[in-house]
Amino acid sequence: MAALRKTKHDVVAEFRCAEILNAARKVFAARGFSDATVDEIAAEAGIAKGTVYLYFSSKKDIYLAALKQGIMELQERTRSTMQTSEGIAAKLQSFIRTRLEYAEANRDFFKIYHSEFGNLTNAAACDSEFQQLYLRQAKALEIVLREAMESGEIRHIRSNFAAFIIYDMVKGVMTQRLLEWSTVPLEEDIQLLNDLIWKGIAAS
């Protein structure tokens, strides 16, 4: 069966939603969820407040949609770069590089992301769909580690435990750079983190 072609209405709706979510990421990053308003999001997007409500029913819906959009985009980029890398060392570096470069280019998103997942009582962290998105990222890394362990590329480790540790180490560097606690060139942080992780898991 041929794929259904998008109508003009579908294209306009996608464009409008993207406009709203991009604006929302900036407003939420600057103001936080509690202080941000739909009026501010509409103003940032350059549209009427009523238009926002044609696509999203509440501020919380906008917030979660903006967060989900960024997470899924990052997941896809990470998956794609790791898939085209050969060997566990290259795949790990792709994982680290893709996520840190994305964080540098999307600082507004990561202000939202880290405010949510740094506090497990926040809206997104308590949402089952977001928990699955979070777990899926670590699970993909776990599979790569397990395959590398079975092929002898890395030493025998608890792959699920190691995946979460590596995931959190990368997230920690993202946070440091976001807060400007690390001001060295990005490449320096990528190489140091890669070296620390690789020395911890490489086969003897």
Steps between C-alpha positions, in 0.01 A plus 500: 500500500639838400577743781239769543616839375488788741233758436567874505324509837737232637806692381375826651416325830847344522666833426287681757565237768873522434485880533317473831733235642815687399363812667397300806848357545644851515235628742512198731882506501501866600203504740449144623170315481326676790576858392459456125163590348320404180487873416881511503524190283253647250693827492829320446345301214345814352146364506178561692444321831183345358704340221716323757189343652399363160796263527558455873242485778718631784838635602593155633419342162728751327775437755492121464475520120802733484699264720394192306592666170856565618549156654382320188718715275803430717422127510479479123825690448679282754363179348598607149858598583562187710357278227745634242801459734711183489610338826416575860766772542360697206140441608573630850668809365203556267265472798700755699564740212145502364343575837750767602486675163120492508504649851730780388274583206175473699569659835138609547383140471758369746402754762153344489630143474727519801247683715260210439721195528708643782186492713301177487189671643465730199229458238697330225694268728172374648344445157527135391560591136795718594639235730498262204673757277764546769551125545509437123807720465695302760365169367641568152841559654467185713443287187815641338704428816368145527588424138849643551545293814395181319744572216785566745538869411443601863543319830217316675278759670140544611386653175175648636681664792781628277253642248333718763835609643626607155168667423517699825866592449415655163202678653727632774733659244198650323398659831848631572518669162146635527585660835838613361689305763702359212626768263759301305440427129230237448745265327714491815205387712399239241850348489547499878161339564557244225840414649359456852219273382715294264768433762228376732350243264772405250619140490832438673 
